[in-house]
Each structure stands twice: as C-alpha cells, then as structure tokens.
Amino acid sequence: MKKHILLSALCFSLITILYSCQKDSTPAPGKTKTELLTSSSWKFSSATVGGADASGYLQACQKDNIYIFVAAGTGTADEGSSKCNGADPQTNPFTWNFASSETILHISTLLFTGGSNDFTLVSLSSTQLVVSQNYPPYGTIVVTFVH
C-alpha cells in the first residue's frame, strides 16, 4: 500500500513538473510601429519604380544619408559622408508622425528632391523600413531603408 501511495505521489509530482515546464502558448506581443521605427538609425538600401531598380537616379549624396527617428516625434537627418551641397549642415532636425491608422509616415523634411513629405508604409520590421509615394511623372517609387 505504501508503495502504491509513493508511486502515485511520484507520478503526480512528475506530471506537475512536466506541465509547469511547457512553453507558454501565448506569444509575446510584437513591437509597435513606433518602437520599430525608433529602435535604430536607417540608411538607404534601394529604390524601385514599377519593379525596376531606380537607385541609379538618386545622387550618391542622397543615398548615404542616415535617418534617426525618436519616439517623441522628432528626428535627425545626417548627411552622411557626402553632402549634396557642401554648405549644408551635417545634421538637420525634423519632425515625424504616423497618420491614417499608422499607414502613412509624415516627415517634415523632404528625403528626395521632387518627393513629398508623406510616405505610404509598405512594411516595417526590426531590420527594414519600406515606404512608397507617388513620384510624378514616373509613378510610384518604393524605397527601402535598412539598419
């Protein structure tokens, strides 16, 4: 009888231990778009128009710029190693915000000559920011930035 009780207690303890070691089936909540955008600086990676590479149409001084977004809705554009105009300051402050249920990224400064301040958010991850905007007369330009 003692063996039966001891065996039952041992089995119960083993089941309890194994059950408590199972992984939590509830995934951790993902980062918000603001957290992803402000987690690190962003640098130009590529640009396409109609699926064709358009990076060659951008000046080298635009491609090396670094953008830093701060959660408070401010940011800094760093000219990188080459400036389009040598008299320009190395860094320029800007403001930013999400609009339209976080599908539009509004930046107070132009990132590219001829562009606008509003970008449609195509995708945003911990390593990549992809935005698009209408770029007349060429069509929609899709720009990718990476950390």
Buried (B, 14 or more C-beta within 10 A) or exposed (E): EEEEEEEEEEEEEEEEEEEEEEEEEEEEEEBEBBEBBBBEBBBBBBBBBEEEEBBEEBEEBBBBBBBBBBEEBEBBBBBBEEBEEEEEEEEBEBEBEBEEEBEBBBBBEEBBEEBBBBBBBBEBEEEBBBBBBEBEEEEEBBBBBBE
